Amino acid sequence: MKKVAEKLRTQAAAMEAIADCDGLKGKYADELGDKARGLGRRLDLTEDRYRTVKGHLGGWADDMETAQTKADQALRGAKDAQRVIDHHHPDAAADRGSGKQSGQDEPHDDPAVKQAEEDLRAARTKLNSAVSFYHERADHFAGKIRSSIDDDMKDSWWNDFKAWVADADWLSILADRLSDICTVLTFVAIFFPAVGGLAALLTGVIFAIHLVQAMTGNGSWFDVLTDIAAFKMAKNGVKAAKAVKALQQEARGIARGITKQAEKRAATRASASRRAAVGGRAGRLHRAADTQKARAAARQVERKPLPEVSQAERSRTLGDKDMAQQMKDIRRLRAEHSGNPRLQATASEAERRLWVSRANWGASTALDLGGRLGDEMSSTYTNAKGHMTAPLLSRW
């Protein structure tokens, strides 16, 4: 406390010297002088705290020594008295050693024993007095220290928040547990993208915890950057999986339109002679019937169930049955309408999205596992993270 107070006093004097320096020229000089003068006053207040508390602790140390001296005297007196009692009553000493009731509190006629018993009671009284003195002086100096720090030096809300985060060990525990769960879900999402949304949500929660810890100087900004990368990859994985489903529906829509036009042309050609023969209203009815046939054929394309997939086909989509069915349906439609450029482009985009989904989930899993292995096996990795630990807005 004394050394810190001396350092604070030196720094306060340095700030005052900067504030009073006449050699500073320029627009910055006034602001720098005001800042230095204000900081000097705060250092003065802090130095007063340390110096005053140092004095209180010195007084507390003296009283602790007094209490300890009284307790030592009581202990020595008790031992001396007990030795006299044990000398005159060896059986009682043996019983005490074995844990049995010694009966030493029973009245005795021996004057030496009586005096020793009185001395033992006096020693206990002296010990109780020392304990009472200890607690009384502890309360006394605790009150003085609290009074000494009740001044104009107040911690800002930011400092209070940083202290709360530093004390909240449960935040780190929660982040670690959620990270464990997220690691499993990220791996599972490679095979079943449906759980990707939950993995992304947990990644967001972990990111929020790491961000708060890094901003307050209680965590590494490296963890924040890693979380951003993992969250981005998880988001891309979910987005790509949704895109495959949307592209499958788009491919069916294109195929439905192709089928409708083809059926209508075929029906029109087939009924051309009949329409020419009957003409008028009957011809219009034939055209309406042709349109209905085309619509019915289009509806069959739209309502056709997704194709079944084999285990081998599922393995090519890393176990995701839905995506395997969607991709097989897209590929089937592409093969059936190989001459349609829109359908070919849609199928190519679906293949690309499938690769993006798998690549992002795989990279996210590798990033997470790599970070864990780095923490466990490499001190260089841990030290690098430590260098990226610094509070944000520290001037607050």
C-alpha positions in Angstrom: 0.0 0.0 0.0 2.8 2.4 0.9 4.7 1.7 -2.3 1.6 2.2 -4.5 0.8 5.4 -2.7 4.4 6.7 -3.4 4.1 5.8 -7.1 0.7 7.5 -7.3 2.2 10.6 -5.7 5.0 10.6 -8.2 2.6 10.3 -11.1 0.3 13.0 -9.8 3.2 15.4 -9.6 4.2 14.5 -13.1 0.6 15.2 -14.3 0.7 18.6 -12.6 4.0 19.4 -14.2 2.6 18.6 -17.6 -0.5 20.8 -16.9 1.7 23.8 -15.7 4.2 23.4 -18.6 4.6 26.7 -20.5 6.5 25.1 -23.3 3.4 23.4 -24.8 2.2 25.3 -27.9 -0.6 24.6 -30.3 -4.3 23.9 -30.1 -3.7 20.6 -28.3 -1.9 22.4 -25.4 -5.0 23.6 -23.5 -6.9 20.3 -23.8 -3.8 18.3 -22.8 -3.2 20.6 -19.8 -6.8 20.2 -18.6 -6.7 16.4 -19.0 -3.4 16.2 -17.2 -4.6 18.4 -14.3 -7.8 16.4 -14.0 -5.9 13.1 -14.0 -3.5 14.6 -11.4 -6.4 15.3 -9.1 -7.7 11.8 -9.4 -4.3 10.4 -8.7 -4.1 12.6 -5.6 -7.4 11.2 -4.4 -6.3 7.6 -5.1 -3.0 8.3 -3.3 -5.0 9.6 -0.3 -6.9 6.3 -0.3 -3.9 4.1 -0.3 -2.0 6.2 2.3 -5.0 6.3 4.6 -5.8 2.7 4.3 -2.2 1.8 4.8 -2.4 3.7 8.2 -5.5 1.8 9.2 -3.9 -1.6 8.2 -0.9 -0.6 10.3 -3.1 0.0 13.3 -5.0 -3.3 12.6 -1.7 -5.2 12.5 -0.7 -3.8 15.9 -4.0 -4.9 17.4 -3.8 -8.3 15.7 -0.3 -8.7 17.4 -1.8 -7.7 20.8 -4.7 -10.2 20.3 -2.2 -12.9 19.3 0.0 -12.2 22.3 -3.0 -12.5 24.7 -4.0 -15.8 23.0 -0.4 -17.1 23.3 -0.3 -16.2 27.0 -3.6 -18.0 27.5 -2.4 -21.1 25.7 0.8 -21.2 27.7 -1.1 -20.8 31.0 -3.6 -23.5 29.9 -0.8 -25.9 29.1 1.0 -25.3 32.4 -2.3 -25.8 34.3 -3.1 -29.0 32.4 0.3 -30.5 33.1 -0.2 -30.0 36.8 -3.6 -31.7 36.6 -2.3 -34.5 34.5 0.7 -35.0 37.0 -1.7 -35.4 39.9 -4.2 -37.5 38.0 -2.5 -39.6 35.4 -5.6 -41.7 34.9 -7.5 -38.7 33.8 -4.7 -37.8 31.3 -4.8 -41.3 29.9 -8.6 -41.0 29.5 -8.2 -37.7 27.7 -5.7 -39.3 25.3 -8.1 -42.1 24.5 -11.0 -39.8 24.1 -12.9 -40.9 27.2 -14.6 -38.7 29.7 -11.8 -37.8 32.1 -13.8 -36.4 34.9 -11.2 -33.7 35.5 -13.9 -31.1 36.1 -14.9 -33.0 39.3 -13.9 -31.2 42.5 -10.6 -32.1 44.1 -9.1 -31.6 47.6 -5.5 -31.2 46.4 -4.6 -27.5 46.6 -2.3 -27.7 43.6 -5.0 -29.2 41.5 -7.5 -26.6 42.6 -5.1 -23.8 41.7 -4.4 -25.5 38.4 -8.1 -25.7 37.6 -8.5 -22.0 38.5 -5.6 -21.2 36.2 -7.2 -23.2 33.4 -10.4 -21.3 33.7 -8.5 -18.1 33.8 -6.7 -19.1 30.6 -10.0 -19.8 28.9 -11.3 -16.4 30.0 -8.2 -14.7 28.7 -8.6 -16.5 25.3 -12.2 -15.4 25.1 -11.1 -11.8 25.9 -8.5 -12.0 23.1 -11.1 -13.3 20.6 -13.5 -10.6 21.6 -10.8 -7.9 21.3 -9.9 -9.3 17.8 -13.4 -9.1 16.5 -14.0 -5.7 18.0 -10.9 -4.2 16.4 -11.7 -5.9 13.1 -15.0 -4.2 13.0 -13.4 -0.9 14.0 -10.8 -0.9 11.2 -13.2 -2.3 8.6 -15.4 0.7 9.3 -12.5 3.1 9.0 -11.4 1.6 5.7 -14.9 1.8 4.3 -15.1 5.5 5.4 -11.7 6.2 3.8 -12.9 5.0 0.4 -16.2 6.9 0.6 -14.9 9.9 -1.4 -15.3 11.6 -4.8 -13.6 8.7 -6.5 -16.4 6.7 -8.0 -16.2 3.8 -10.4 -18.1 4.3 -13.6 -20.9 1.9 -14.7 -18.4 0.5 -17.1 -15.9 -0.4 -14.4 -18.7 -1.9 -12.3 -19.8 -4.0 -15.4 -16.2 -5.1 -16.0 -15.9 -6.2 -12.4 -19.2 -8.1 -12.6 -18.0 -10.0 -15.7 -14.7 -10.8 -14.1 -16.5 -12.3 -11.1 -19.1 -14.1 -13.2 -17.3 -17.4 -13.6 -20.5 -19.0 -14.7 -20.3 -17.1 -18.0 -17.1 -19.0 -19.0 -18.6 -22.3 -17.8 -21.8 -21.6 -19.8 -19.8 -20.7 -22.9 -17.7 -23.9 -22.6 -20.8 -26.1 -22.2 -22.6 -24.5 -25.1 -19.5 -24.8 -27.2 -19.4 -28.6 -26.4 -23.0 -28.9 -27.5 -22.4 -26.8 -30.6 -19.4 -28.9 -31.6 -21.7 -32.0 -31.7 -24.5 -30.2 -33.5 -22.1 -28.8 -36.1 -20.8 -32.2 -36.8 -24.4 -33.6 -37.0 -25.5 -30.8 -39.3 -23.1 -32.1 -41.9 -25.4 -35.1 -42.1 -28.7 -33.5 -41.1 -28.8 -29.8 -42.0 -32.1 -29.4 -40.2 -30.2 -29.1 -36.9 -28.0 -26.4 -38.4 -30.4 -23.6 -37.2 -30.0 -24.7 -33.6 -26.2 -24.8 -34.0 -26.2 -21.3 -35.5 -28.3 -20.1 -32.5 -26.0 -21.5 -30.0 -23.0 -20.1 -31.9 -24.7 -16.7 -31.6 -25.0 -17.1 -27.8 -21.4 -18.1 -27.4 -20.3 -15.2 -29.6 -22.3 -12.8 -27.3 -20.6 -14.2 -24.2 -17.1 -14.0 -25.7 -17.7 -10.5 -27.0 -18.7 -9.2 -23.6 -15.7 -10.9 -22.0 -13.3 -9.5 -24.6 -14.8 -6.0 -24.4 -14.2 -6.0 -20.6 -10.7 -7.5 -20.8 -11.8 -10.8 -19.4 -11.5 -12.8 -22.6 -9.6 -12.9 -25.9 -10.6 -11.1 -29.1 -9.3 -14.2 -30.9 -12.3 -16.1 -29.5 -14.6 -13.4 -30.9 -13.0 -13.6 -34.4 -13.3 -17.4 -34.3 -17.0 -17.2 -33.3 -17.7 -14.8 -36.1 -16.1 -17.2 -38.6 -17.9 -20.2 -37.2 -21.2 -18.3 -37.1 -20.7 -17.1 -40.7 -20.0 -20.7 -41.8 -23.0 -22.1 -39.9 -25.2 -19.4 -41.4 -23.9 -20.2 -44.9 -24.5 -23.9 -44.3 -28.1 -23.4 -43.3 -28.6 -20.9 -46.2 -27.2 -23.3 -48.7 -29.4 -26.2 -47.5 -32.5 -24.0 -47.8 -31.4 -22.9 -51.2 -31.2 -26.6 -52.4 -34.8 -27.1 -51.3 -35.9 -23.9 -53.1 -34.1 -24.8 -56.2 -35.8 -28.2 -56.3 -39.2 -26.5 -56.1 -38.0 -24.1 -58.8 -36.9 -27.0 -61.0 -40.4 -28.6 -60.6 -42.0 -25.3 -61.6 -39.9 -25.2 -64.7 -40.7 -28.8 -65.5 -44.4 -28.2 -64.9 -44.3 -25.3 -67.4 -42.4 -27.4 -70.0 -44.9 -30.3 -69.6 -47.9 -28.0 -69.8 -46.8 -26.4 -73.0 -45.8 -29.8 -74.5 -49.1 -31.4 -73.6 -51.1 -28.5 -74.9 -49.2 -28.6 -78.2 -49.7 -32.3 -78.5 -53.4 -32.1 -77.7 -53.9 -29.2 -80.1 -52.3 -31.2 -82.9 -54.4 -34.3 -82.1 -57.7 -32.4 -82.1 -56.9 -30.0 -85.0 -58.9 -32.1 -87.6 -61.9 -32.4 -85.3 -61.9 -28.7 -84.5 -61.8 -27.9 -88.1 -64.6 -30.2 -88.9 -67.0 -29.0 -86.3 -66.0 -25.4 -86.0 -67.8 -22.8 -83.9 -68.7 -23.5 -80.3 -67.7 -27.2 -80.6 -64.3 -26.1 -81.7 -63.9 -23.9 -78.7 -64.9 -26.8 -76.4 -62.2 -28.9 -78.0 -59.6 -26.2 -77.3 -60.8 -25.9 -73.7 -60.5 -29.7 -73.3 -56.9 -29.5 -74.7 -56.0 -26.8 -72.1 -57.5 -29.0 -69.3 -55.4 -31.9 -70.4 -52.3 -29.8 -70.4 -53.1 -28.5 -66.9 -53.7 -32.0 -65.6 -50.3 -33.2 -66.9 -48.6 -30.2 -65.3 -50.3 -30.9 -61.9 -49.0 -34.5 -62.1 -45.5 -33.2 -62.4 -45.9 -30.9 -59.4 -47.6 -33.6 -57.2 -45.3 -36.4 -58.0 -43.7 -37.6 -54.8 -39.9 -37.2 -54.3 -38.0 -40.2 -55.5 -36.7 -42.8 -53.0 -33.0 -42.8 -52.5 -30.6 -45.7 -51.8 -28.1 -45.8 -48.9 -25.3 -45.0 -51.4 -27.2 -41.9 -52.6 -27.7 -40.8 -49.0 -24.0 -41.2 -48.3 -23.2 -38.9 -51.2 -25.1 -36.2 -49.3 -23.5 -37.3 -46.0 -26.6 -39.0 -44.7 -29.2 -36.2 -45.3 -32.2 -38.1 -46.8 -34.2 -34.9 -47.6 -31.3 -33.3 -49.5 -30.5 -36.6 -51.2 -34.2 -36.8 -52.4 -34.2 -33.2 -53.5 -31.0 -33.5 -55.5 -32.1 -36.8 -57.1 -35.4 -35.1 -58.2 -33.4 -32.2 -59.7 -31.1 -34.5 -61.5 -34.0 -36.5 -62.8 -35.8 -33.4 -64.1 -32.5 -32.2 -65.7 -32.2 -35.6 -67.5 -35.8 -35.6 -68.7 -35.6 -32.0 -70.1 -31.9 -31.9 -71.1 -32.6 -29.3 -73.8 -34.0 -26.7 -71.4 -31.2 -24.2 -70.4 -33.2 -22.8 -67.4 -33.5 -26.3 -65.9 -29.8 -27.0 -66.6 -28.8 -23.8 -64.9 -31.0 -24.5 -61.9 -29.6 -28.0 -61.5 -26.0 -26.7 -61.7 -26.8 -24.1 -59.0 -28.2 -26.8 -56.8 -25.0 -28.9 -57.2 -23.0 -25.8 -56.2 -25.2 -25.1 -53.2 -24.9 -28.7 -52.1 -21.1 -28.3 -52.1 -21.2 -25.0 -50.3 -23.4 -26.5 -47.5 -21.1 -29.4 -46.9 -17.9 -27.3 -47.2 -19.2 -24.7 -44.6 -20.3 -27.3 -42.1 -17.0 -29.2 -42.5 -14.9 -26.0 -42.1 -16.9 -24.9 -39.1 -16.3 -28.2 -37.4 -12.6 -28.2 -38.3 -12.3 -24.6 -36.9 -14.0 -25.6 -33.7 -12.0 -28.8 -33.2 -8.8 -27.0 -34.2 -9.3 -24.4 -31.5 -9.9 -27.0 -28.9 -6.8 -29.0 -29.8 -4.8 -25.7 -29.9 -5.9 -24.9 -26.3 -5.0 -28.4 -25.1 -1.8 -29.0 -27.0 -0.1 -25.8 -27.9 1.2 -23.1 -25.5 2.0 -20.9 -28.5 -1.6 -20.9 -29.5 -2.7 -20.1 -26.0 -0.1 -17.3 -25.7 -1.3 -15.8 -29.0 -4.8 -15.7 -27.7 -3.5 -14.0 -24.6 -1.9 -11.2 -26.6 -5.3 -10.4 -28.1 -6.8 -9.7 -24.6 -7.5 -6.1 -24.0 -10.6 -4.2 -22.7 -12.6 -2.0 -25.0 -13.2 1.6 -23.9 -10.6 1.3 -21.1 -10.5 5.0 -20.7 -14.0 4.9 -19.2 
